[in-house]
Amino acid sequence: VILMKYVNSDENLELEVLLALQAAVAKMDHPPKILYFLYLMFCGVYDSEVVSDSVCYIWRDRVLEMEGNETYKSVKMFFDWLDHPGELSERDKDNVTDVTSIGTENKDYLQQLNQPIVEQKKDVTFASTHGGNIRLENGGLSAHRFKDNSKGIVVTSAPLQNDKLFQVEIMEMNPEWKGSLSIGVSALPLDQVISVSKAKKLPGQSFVITTSNESIVLYVGGQEMGHLPADINLKVGDVVGLLLQSSGALHFFLNGVDMVKLPCTVPEGVYGVVDLYGQCVKVSLRPLIPQSIENPRYVMYEKSAHELEKELLAKAKQLYEEAMKLGSIKMSIIKCLVLGIAGVGKTHLKWLLL
């Protein structure tokens, strides 16, 4: 009855019910003797009309891609029953434990059905208000952009804690789009954050990192304020994060590695912001963990790529003019070695000199 009042025939919420059941068992790493109990839960939410036929089959299509794992075995059993109503076959009954033993031998497992998600939910979740193309899953721990390539901004439900690593794992990507995930922090009101088309355009006290196969770029208040040439080609399974120190320093992490200290000072009370843009379709929050700082891998310049290029060109011109004052000699071949980090304009400089 409680679930029916909560779901209220909303197909998105019906799907959340099934995903929550699936996630609960996955969190326990599919403990022994749980398959039959899981089967009964699926049948229960269906028989009680909490979940409709159409939603069941939408959910099945997603899980059947994982053929061979424990969840698939349980789902197959449920849909065999749904397609052919009746009791389990004798063979199926032999493959699972009698339900009467569930309450005794698996008492700890049953208590865990709610425990892991509830505990993490107190830590950090995504706020229920989000971009128009976002659907929250797994009790607010996952965000899924279900159409288009924009309107995919989500915000944490509470301010980030100092000296604790805020991270999201990329769960799904669509290579048909361009661009990818952005991550940052903002002190703006929630409704103002989700109203922009891209997180990097957030005004005011907002600090957003974008990545590509060419660079890491920092945007502050909607303006590019830092640029680091680097090949960051995000893929499914990558974990992207930010660490806000009590000093106001902000560090960008990738797969647990401190990539760079960002050239900015962040105020207290900011919220985590994730923009599921372009190829990034789905992310899941990782629990906040204490994190100490060592030496970041890279140093970010407090200038844009365009500003760096102008500086290098000016320096090259200055060196050329100083050399000309020392005299000149006619040469048919000049060997010139141009040095510089990626993305600062070496090729452009070459064409200017030719």
GULODO-409800 format. One record per residue (C-alpha): residue in three letters; z, x, y. Coordinates in steps of 0.02 Angstrom, whole numbers, plus 50000, padded with zeros to 5 digits. Example, Ala and Ser with C-alpha at 12.3 -4.5 7.8 and 13.67 -1.06 7.14 Angstrom:
! residues 2
{ALA,{50390,50615,49775}};
{SER,{50357,50684,49947}};
This chain:
! residues 354
{VAL,{50000,50000,50000}};
{ILE,{50042,50141,50120}};
{LEU,{49876,50228,50085}};
{MET,{49779,50067,50111}};
{LYS,{49857,50041,50283}};
{TYR,{49820,50221,50328}};
{VAL,{49640,50223,50264}};
{ASN,{49595,50047,50323}};
{SER,{49420,50052,50244}};
{ASP,{49370,50206,50347}};
{GLU,{49254,50307,50235}};
{ASN,{49302,50472,50316}};
{LEU,{49485,50439,50281}};
{GLU,{49445,50381,50103}};
{LEU,{49361,50548,50074}};
{GLU,{49515,50636,50145}};
{VAL,{49622,50552,50009}};
{LEU,{49515,50625,49870}};
{LEU,{49504,50795,49953}};
{ALA,{49694,50798,49973}};
{LEU,{49717,50765,49786}};
{GLN,{49591,50901,49746}};
{ALA,{49672,51025,49867}};
{ALA,{49847,50991,49800}};
{VAL,{49800,51041,49623}};
{ALA,{49697,51189,49684}};
{LYS,{49849,51251,49782}};
{MET,{49944,51256,49617}};
{ASP,{49802,51353,49535}};
{HIS,{49772,51210,49411}};
{PRO,{49935,51221,49312}};
{PRO,{49933,51177,49127}};
{LYS,{49952,50995,49073}};
{ILE,{49899,50929,49243}};
{LEU,{49723,50869,49203}};
{TYR,{49774,50702,49132}};
{PHE,{49894,50668,49274}};
{LEU,{49755,50710,49399}};
{TYR,{49640,50591,49307}};
{LEU,{49769,50452,49322}};
{MET,{49787,50483,49510}};
{PHE,{49599,50469,49537}};
{CYS,{49594,50308,49438}};
{GLY,{49744,50243,49534}};
{VAL,{49669,50263,49708}};
{TYR,{49508,50183,49645}};
{ASP,{49591,50035,49557}};
{SER,{49698,50001,49710}};
{GLU,{49539,49993,49817}};
{VAL,{49602,50136,49924}};
{VAL,{49436,50225,49893}};
{SER,{49267,50140,49875}};
{ASP,{49130,50176,49746}};
{SER,{49015,50254,49876}};
{VAL,{49147,50376,49937}};
{CYS,{49191,50424,49758}};
{TYR,{49011,50472,49725}};
{ILE,{48996,50567,49890}};
{TRP,{49147,50667,49839}};
{ARG,{49080,50693,49664}};
{ASP,{48918,50769,49730}};
{ARG,{49019,50900,49823}};
{VAL,{49129,50945,49676}};
{LEU,{48991,50948,49545}};
{GLU,{48923,51104,49631}};
{MET,{49075,51193,49559}};
{GLU,{49032,51155,49377}};
{GLY,{49137,51255,49257}};
{ASN,{49301,51257,49354}};
{GLU,{49457,51155,49318}};
{THR,{49426,51029,49456}};
{TYR,{49256,50988,49383}};
{LYS,{49332,50951,49214}};
{SER,{49451,50824,49290}};
{VAL,{49316,50748,49400}};
{LYS,{49197,50729,49253}};
{MET,{49331,50636,49156}};
{PHE,{49360,50519,49302}};
{PHE,{49176,50481,49328}};
{ASP,{49146,50455,49142}};
{TRP,{49277,50319,49157}};
{LEU,{49202,50251,49320}};
{ASP,{49027,50240,49245}};
{HIS,{49092,50166,49081}};
{PRO,{49255,50072,49118}};
{GLY,{49381,50077,48979}};
{GLU,{49502,50191,48894}};
{LEU,{49479,50378,48872}};
{SER,{49390,50428,48713}};
{GLU,{49495,50500,48573}};
{ARG,{49413,50670,48603}};
{ASP,{49464,50665,48787}};
{LYS,{49641,50616,48742}};
{ASP,{49652,50765,48624}};
{ASN,{49601,50881,48765}};
{VAL,{49744,50833,48881}};
{THR,{49932,50818,48865}};
{ASP,{50013,50650,48836}};
{VAL,{50064,50576,49004}};
{THR,{50243,50552,48942}};
{SER,{50269,50741,48944}};
{ILE,{50212,50760,49123}};
{GLY,{50375,50704,49201}};
{THR,{50483,50828,49106}};
{GLU,{50389,50989,49074}};
{ASN,{50291,50981,49237}};
{LYS,{50428,50922,49352}};
{ASP,{50409,51076,49463}};
{TYR,{50221,51052,49472}};
{LEU,{50238,50871,49525}};
{GLN,{50356,50920,49664}};
{GLN,{50227,51047,49724}};
{LEU,{50092,50915,49745}};
{ASN,{50151,50889,49923}};
{GLN,{50253,51046,49953}};
{PRO,{50122,51181,49993}};
{ILE,{50022,51078,50116}};
{VAL,{50173,51005,50204}};
{GLU,{50252,51176,50229}};
{GLN,{50092,51250,50299}};
{LYS,{50066,51098,50409}};
{LYS,{50228,51139,50500}};
{ASP,{50158,51313,50531}};
{VAL,{49989,51274,50611}};
{THR,{49857,51138,50593}};
{PHE,{49708,51079,50693}};
{ALA,{49743,50943,50822}};
{SER,{49681,50768,50781}};
{THR,{49576,50767,50941}};
{HIS,{49422,50876,50920}};
{GLY,{49235,50892,50948}};
{GLY,{49128,50739,50909}};
{ASN,{49042,50818,50758}};
{ILE,{49202,50878,50674}};
{ARG,{49293,50800,50528}};
{LEU,{49466,50866,50483}};
{GLU,{49507,50890,50300}};
{ASN,{49651,50950,50192}};
{GLY,{49785,50876,50304}};
{GLY,{49716,50957,50461}};
{LEU,{49705,51131,50384}};
{SER,{49514,51127,50373}};
{ALA,{49378,51078,50496}};
{HIS,{49203,51027,50443}};
{ARG,{49055,51006,50563}};
{PHE,{48956,50870,50477}};
{LYS,{48800,50862,50586}};
{ASP,{48700,50954,50722}};
{ASN,{48750,51129,50776}};
{SER,{48867,51091,50922}};
{LYS,{49016,50982,50971}};
{GLY,{49114,51081,50843}};
{ILE,{49268,51136,50941}};
{VAL,{49441,51120,50863}};
{VAL,{49609,51168,50937}};
{THR,{49776,51206,50856}};
{SER,{49906,51069,50865}};
{ALA,{50036,51187,50939}};
{PRO,{50035,51344,51047}};
{LEU,{50010,51509,50956}};
{GLN,{50161,51616,50919}};
{ASN,{50171,51793,50987}};
{ASP,{50148,51935,50863}};
{LYS,{50086,51818,50726}};
{LEU,{49907,51830,50665}};
{PHE,{49805,51671,50692}};
{GLN,{49662,51667,50565}};
{VAL,{49527,51553,50497}};
{GLU,{49423,51579,50341}};
{ILE,{49239,51534,50342}};
{MET,{49211,51411,50199}};
{GLU,{49031,51355,50225}};
{MET,{48879,51411,50325}};
{ASN,{48706,51341,50359}};
{PRO,{48574,51478,50381}};
{GLU,{48453,51356,50461}};
{TRP,{48546,51368,50627}};
{LYS,{48566,51514,50747}};
{GLY,{48729,51579,50816}};
{SER,{48897,51572,50729}};
{LEU,{49085,51548,50748}};
{SER,{49179,51584,50909}};
{ILE,{49368,51604,50914}};
{GLY,{49487,51613,51060}};
{VAL,{49638,51547,51152}};
{SER,{49655,51430,51300}};
{ALA,{49790,51360,51414}};
{LEU,{49682,51210,51461}};
{PRO,{49727,51030,51414}};
{LEU,{49656,50977,51246}};
{ASP,{49534,50847,51315}};
{GLN,{49459,50977,51433}};
{VAL,{49437,51104,51294}};
{ILE,{49338,50989,51179}};
{SER,{49231,50922,51321}};
{VAL,{49127,51081,51339}};
{SER,{48971,51112,51233}};
{LYS,{49020,51289,51185}};
{ALA,{49191,51372,51183}};
{LYS,{49126,51525,51277}};
{LYS,{49098,51412,51428}};
{LEU,{49282,51362,51440}};
{PRO,{49345,51386,51619}};
{GLY,{49514,51441,51685}};
{GLN,{49641,51528,51573}};
{SER,{49525,51535,51422}};
{PHE,{49483,51690,51319}};
{VAL,{49346,51673,51189}};
{ILE,{49263,51798,51072}};
{THR,{49086,51776,51006}};
{THR,{49007,51885,50871}};
{SER,{48831,51926,50815}};
{ASN,{48737,52061,50721}};
{GLU,{48726,52156,50886}};
{SER,{48893,52141,50974}};
{ILE,{49066,52068,51002}};
{VAL,{49077,51985,51172}};
{LEU,{49231,51928,51268}};
{TYR,{49219,51779,51386}};
{VAL,{49359,51745,51510}};
{GLY,{49352,51583,51608}};
{GLY,{49173,51555,51552}};
{GLN,{49112,51725,51612}};
{GLU,{49065,51877,51508}};
{MET,{49202,52006,51538}};
{GLY,{49190,52128,51394}};
{HIS,{49056,52192,51276}};
{LEU,{49065,52293,51116}};
{PRO,{48905,52342,51024}};
{ALA,{48944,52309,50841}};
{ASP,{48860,52231,50690}};
{ILE,{48967,52080,50645}};
{ASN,{48865,51974,50524}};
{LEU,{48988,51839,50473}};
{LYS,{48973,51761,50300}};
{VAL,{49065,51638,50187}};
{GLY,{49235,51709,50140}};
{ASP,{49257,51812,50298}};
{VAL,{49425,51789,50386}};
{VAL,{49420,51797,50577}};
{GLY,{49578,51806,50679}};
{LEU,{49668,51841,50843}};
{LEU,{49838,51919,50874}};
{LEU,{49927,51880,51036}};
{GLN,{50063,52006,51075}};
{SER,{50218,51968,51178}};
{SER,{50148,52087,51309}};
{GLY,{49997,51972,51333}};
{ALA,{49878,52089,51242}};
{LEU,{49749,52007,51130}};
{HIS,{49673,52086,50974}};
{PHE,{49523,52030,50873}};
{PHE,{49538,52043,50683}};
{LEU,{49406,52033,50546}};
{ASN,{49460,52024,50363}};
{GLY,{49632,52091,50407}};
{VAL,{49567,52239,50506}};
{ASP,{49613,52261,50690}};
{MET,{49436,52278,50760}};
{VAL,{49471,52290,50946}};
{LYS,{49600,52265,51082}};
{LEU,{49523,52150,51210}};
{PRO,{49524,52198,51395}};
{CYS,{49626,52050,51455}};
{THR,{49804,51988,51480}};
{VAL,{49840,51816,51407}};
{PRO,{49976,51701,51475}};
{GLU,{50111,51617,51371}};
{GLY,{50086,51448,51289}};
{VAL,{49901,51460,51243}};
{TYR,{49823,51362,51099}};
{GLY,{49705,51430,50968}};
{VAL,{49523,51376,50988}};
{VAL,{49386,51384,50856}};
{ASP,{49205,51335,50890}};
{LEU,{49107,51293,50732}};
{TYR,{48941,51329,50814}};
{GLY,{48771,51365,50738}};
{GLN,{48780,51430,50560}};
{CYS,{48968,51405,50541}};
{VAL,{48994,51234,50462}};
{LYS,{49171,51236,50391}};
{VAL,{49330,51339,50415}};
{SER,{49507,51332,50346}};
{LEU,{49665,51391,50432}};
{ARG,{49766,51531,50356}};
{PRO,{49957,51529,50375}};
{LEU,{50022,51624,50526}};
{ILE,{50088,51793,50473}};
{PRO,{50185,51928,50568}};
{GLN,{50070,52073,50611}};
{SER,{50105,52244,50682}};
{ILE,{49976,52340,50783}};
{GLU,{49910,52513,50745}};
{ASN,{49752,52588,50817}};
{PRO,{49608,52464,50838}};
{ARG,{49442,52520,50763}};
{TYR,{49344,52502,50925}};
{VAL,{49369,52504,51113}};
{MET,{49291,52363,51215}};
{TYR,{49212,52398,51384}};
{GLU,{49270,52289,51528}};
{LYS,{49088,52261,51576}};
{SER,{48940,52161,51513}};
{ALA,{48795,52242,51422}};
{HIS,{48687,52219,51578}};
{GLU,{48814,52310,51687}};
{LEU,{48826,52453,51562}};
{GLU,{48637,52470,51560}};
{LYS,{48630,52480,51750}};
{GLU,{48765,52615,51751}};
{LEU,{48675,52720,51622}};
{LEU,{48510,52707,51713}};
{ALA,{48593,52758,51877}};
{LYS,{48676,52906,51791}};
{ALA,{48511,52960,51712}};
{LYS,{48423,52952,51881}};
{GLN,{48563,53055,51961}};
{LEU,{48550,53190,51827}};
{TYR,{48361,53194,51845}};
{GLU,{48369,53217,52034}};
{GLU,{48500,53355,52017}};
{ALA,{48389,53446,51891}};
{MET,{48238,53435,52007}};
{LYS,{48335,53523,52146}};
{LEU,{48353,53673,52032}};
{GLY,{48164,53690,52020}};
{SER,{48026,53632,51905}};
{ILE,{47900,53700,51781}};
{LYS,{47742,53623,51715}};
{MET,{47755,53573,51532}};
{SER,{47637,53481,51418}};
{ILE,{47773,53426,51297}};
{ILE,{47950,53380,51339}};
{LYS,{48078,53351,51204}};
{CYS,{48211,53227,51259}};
{LEU,{48357,53162,51160}};
{VAL,{48428,52998,51222}};
{LEU,{48606,52964,51165}};
{GLY,{48705,52805,51183}};
{ILE,{48794,52668,51087}};
{ALA,{48695,52520,51020}};
{GLY,{48637,52388,51142}};
{VAL,{48659,52485,51306}};
{GLY,{48476,52510,51348}};
{LYS,{48413,52670,51265}};
{THR,{48243,52593,51225}};
{HIS,{48227,52520,51399}};
{LEU,{48267,52690,51474}};
{LYS,{48133,52772,51365}};
{TRP,{47998,52655,51431}};
{LEU,{48053,52686,51609}};
{LEU,{48036,52874,51586}};
{LEU,{47863,52867,51503}};
